Amino acid sequence: MKAKAARAAAAWRTYQDVTKPGTPGLMARVRAIPRLIGAVTRGEYGEMGRGKLALMALGVVYLISPIDVVPDFLVLVGLADDFGVFLWLMGSLLGESGRYLDHERRVVQGTLEG
Protein backbone atom coordinates (compact mmCIF):
# COMPACT_ATOMS: atom_id res chain seq x y z
CA MET A 1 0.00 0.00 0.00
CA LYS A 2 2.89 2.37 0.77
CA ALA A 3 4.40 1.74 -2.66
CA LYS A 4 1.16 2.79 -4.38
CA ALA A 5 0.99 5.96 -2.30
CA ALA A 6 4.64 6.72 -3.10
CA ARG A 7 4.00 6.29 -6.84
CA ALA A 8 0.94 8.53 -6.67
CA ALA A 9 2.91 11.17 -4.74
CA ALA A 10 5.73 11.02 -7.29
CA ALA A 11 3.24 11.45 -10.13
CA TRP A 12 1.72 14.45 -8.34
CA ARG A 13 5.17 16.03 -7.84
CA THR A 14 5.93 15.53 -11.52
CA TYR A 15 2.61 17.13 -12.48
CA GLN A 16 3.39 20.12 -10.25
CA ASP A 17 6.86 20.38 -11.79
CA VAL A 18 5.50 20.24 -15.35
CA THR A 19 2.92 22.95 -14.66
CA LYS A 20 5.25 25.26 -12.71
CA PRO A 21 5.86 28.57 -14.52
CA GLY A 22 9.34 28.84 -16.01
CA THR A 23 9.88 25.08 -16.34
CA PRO A 24 9.68 23.08 -19.57
CA GLY A 25 6.09 22.18 -20.45
CA LEU A 26 4.66 18.73 -21.04
CA MET A 27 5.16 18.65 -24.81
CA ALA A 28 8.71 19.98 -24.58
CA ARG A 29 9.50 17.17 -22.14
CA VAL A 30 7.84 14.54 -24.34
CA ARG A 31 9.79 15.74 -27.41
CA ALA A 32 13.03 15.61 -25.37
CA ILE A 33 12.63 11.91 -24.45
CA PRO A 34 14.23 10.51 -27.66
CA ARG A 35 17.17 12.94 -27.30
CA LEU A 36 17.50 11.94 -23.63
CA ILE A 37 17.60 8.25 -24.50
CA GLY A 38 20.20 8.87 -27.20
CA ALA A 39 22.37 11.00 -24.93
CA VAL A 40 22.26 8.40 -22.13
CA THR A 41 23.14 5.52 -24.46
CA ARG A 42 26.02 7.51 -25.98
CA GLY A 43 27.27 8.48 -22.52
CA GLU A 44 26.80 12.21 -23.17
CA TYR A 45 24.40 12.70 -20.26
CA GLY A 46 25.85 11.40 -17.04
CA GLU A 47 23.07 12.55 -14.70
CA MET A 48 21.01 9.47 -15.57
CA GLY A 49 22.59 6.06 -15.63
CA ARG A 50 22.05 3.30 -18.13
CA GLY A 51 20.63 1.17 -15.32
CA LYS A 52 17.70 3.54 -14.85
CA LEU A 53 17.19 3.66 -18.61
CA ALA A 54 17.10 -0.15 -18.63
CA LEU A 55 14.50 -0.14 -15.83
CA MET A 56 12.37 2.26 -17.85
CA ALA A 57 12.67 -0.03 -20.88
CA LEU A 58 11.56 -2.96 -18.71
CA GLY A 59 8.59 -0.87 -17.60
CA VAL A 60 7.58 -0.32 -21.22
CA VAL A 61 7.99 -4.04 -21.96
CA TYR A 62 5.88 -4.89 -18.90
CA LEU A 63 3.10 -2.55 -20.02
CA ILE A 64 2.90 -3.91 -23.57
CA SER A 65 3.52 -7.54 -22.63
CA PRO A 66 0.52 -9.86 -22.40
CA ILE A 67 2.15 -11.50 -19.36
CA ASP A 68 1.42 -9.80 -16.03
CA VAL A 69 2.52 -10.36 -12.46
CA VAL A 70 -1.13 -9.98 -11.44
CA PRO A 71 -3.52 -11.19 -14.18
CA ASP A 72 -5.87 -8.57 -15.63
CA PHE A 73 -8.90 -10.82 -15.13
CA LEU A 74 -8.62 -9.82 -11.46
CA VAL A 75 -10.01 -6.50 -12.61
CA LEU A 76 -9.10 -3.97 -9.93
CA VAL A 77 -5.91 -5.60 -8.71
CA GLY A 78 -4.77 -6.63 -12.19
CA LEU A 79 -5.13 -3.15 -13.59
CA ALA A 80 -3.69 -1.47 -10.49
CA ASP A 81 -0.24 -3.00 -11.01
CA ASP A 82 -0.22 -1.87 -14.65
CA PHE A 83 -1.34 1.61 -13.61
CA GLY A 84 1.36 1.74 -10.92
CA VAL A 85 4.05 0.88 -13.46
CA PHE A 86 2.58 3.46 -15.86
CA LEU A 87 2.62 6.17 -13.17
CA TRP A 88 6.22 5.36 -12.24
CA LEU A 89 7.30 5.30 -15.89
CA MET A 90 5.63 8.58 -16.82
CA GLY A 91 6.85 10.30 -13.66
CA SER A 92 10.39 9.10 -14.26
CA LEU A 93 10.42 9.96 -17.96
CA LEU A 94 8.89 13.41 -17.53
CA GLY A 95 11.11 14.23 -14.55
CA GLU A 96 14.29 13.07 -16.27
CA SER A 97 13.41 14.79 -19.54
CA GLY A 98 12.89 18.07 -17.64
CA ARG A 99 16.32 17.71 -16.05
CA TYR A 100 17.75 16.84 -19.47
CA LEU A 101 16.28 20.01 -20.98
CA ASP A 102 17.93 22.02 -18.20
CA HIS A 103 21.20 20.21 -19.00
CA GLU A 104 20.84 21.05 -22.70
CA ARG A 105 20.19 24.68 -21.84
CA ARG A 106 23.32 24.81 -19.64
CA VAL A 107 25.44 23.19 -22.36
CA VAL A 108 24.21 25.62 -25.03
CA GLN A 109 24.72 28.62 -22.74
CA GLY A 110 28.21 27.37 -21.86
CA THR A 111 29.01 26.98 -25.54
CA LEU A 112 27.77 30.47 -26.35
CA GLU A 113 29.63 32.04 -23.43
CA GLY A 114 32.83 30.05 -23.97
Rosetta blueprint (number, residue, H / E / L):
1 M L
2 K H
3 A H
4 K H
5 A H
6 A H
7 R H
8 A H
9 A H
10 A H
11 A H
12 W H
13 R H
14 T H
15 Y H
16 Q H
17 D H
18 V H
19 T H
20 K L
21 P L
22 G L
23 T L
24 P L
25 G L
26 L H
27 M H
28 A H
29 R H
30 V H
31 R H
32 A H
33 I H
34 P H
35 R H
36 L H
37 I H
38 G H
39 A H
40 V H
41 T H
42 R H
43 G L
44 E L
45 Y L
46 G L
47 E L
48 M L
49 G L
50 R H
51 G H
52 K H
53 L H
54 A H
55 L H
56 M H
57 A H
58 L H
59 G H
60 V H
61 V H
62 Y H
63 L H
64 I H
65 S L
66 P L
67 I L
68 D L
69 V L
70 V L
71 P L
72 D L
73 F L
74 L L
75 V H
76 L H
77 V H
78 G H
79 L H
80 A H
81 D H
82 D H
83 F H
84 G H
85 V H
86 F H
87 L H
88 W H
89 L H
90 M H
91 G H
92 S H
93 L H
94 L H
95 G H
96 E H
97 S H
98 G H
99 R H
100 Y H
101 L H
102 D H
103 H H
104 E H
105 R H
106 R H
107 V H
108 V H
109 Q H
110 G H
111 T H
112 L H
113 E H
114 G L
